[in-house]
Amino acid sequence: SVGLTRGPRYCPLSQTGHVGWRAVSYGYHSDDGSKWRNDEHHRSPQPSGERYAAPFGREVVVGCGFDFEEGRLFFTLNGTLQGTAFAGIDAHHDLYPTCALHERGDRAAFNFGRERFVFDIDRYLWASAHF
C-alpha cells in the first residue's frame, strides 16, 4: 500500500498494517486497488475499504500527488491518473509519503522530483489551474 500519513501519530516502527488502516493515513492498496482513509473526519468502511482503481503488483510506478489548495489526494499508475482518491484533507498538518511492504524481498524507491516523473505533472497542473 502507498499513500500519505500524518506524523507523529503514525509511526511505522510501532504500528503494523497498511496505509489507511491506522490514524491518520490515506492509502491505495495493491492487492485489490481499494482506497482507505482514516482521519478525524472519515473512516473507510470495513473490511475492504472502497473501490478505487486497478490493483498493482511489482515492477510498477505508483505516484501519489496532493493538491494543497484543494485538499485533494490522487494516485497514478505507470503514469496514468487514477482519479481523485480523497478530497477535504486538511493541508495544515504535515503529510509524509508512506508505503507498507508485504513480503520479504519487497522494495520501494521514492522520487521527490530529482528524476522526471512518469506522470506528466506539468500537464496536470495546467489542466487543473483555476483562472
C-alpha positions, 0 to 999 in steps of 0.5 A, a space after each residue: 500500500 502507498 499513500 500519505 500519513 500524518 506524523 507523529 501519530 503514525 509511526 511505522 516502527 510501532 504500528 503494523 498494517 497498511 496505509 489507511 488502516 491506522 490514524 491518520 493515513 490515506 492509502 491505495 492498496 495493491 492487492 485489490 486497488 481499494 482506497 482507505 482513509 482514516 482521519 478525524 473526519 472519515 473512516 473507510 468502511 470495513 473490511 475492504 475499504 472502497 473501490 478505487 482503481 486497478 490493483 498493482 503488483 511489482 515492477 510498477 510506478 505508483 505516484 501519489 500527488 496532493 493538491 494543497 489548495 484543494 485538499 485533494 489526494 490522487 494516485 497514478 499508475 505507470 503514469 496514468 491518473 487514477 482519479 481523485 482518491 480523497 478530497 477535504 484533507 486538511 493541508 495544515 498538518 504535515 503529510 509524509 509519503 508512506 508505503 507498507 511492504 508485504 513480503 520479504 524481498 519487497 522494495 520501494 524507491 521514492 522520487 521527490 522530483 530529482 528524476 522526471 516523473 512518469 506522470 506528466 505533472 506539468 500537464 496536470 497542473 495546467 489542466 487543473 489551474 483555476 483562472 
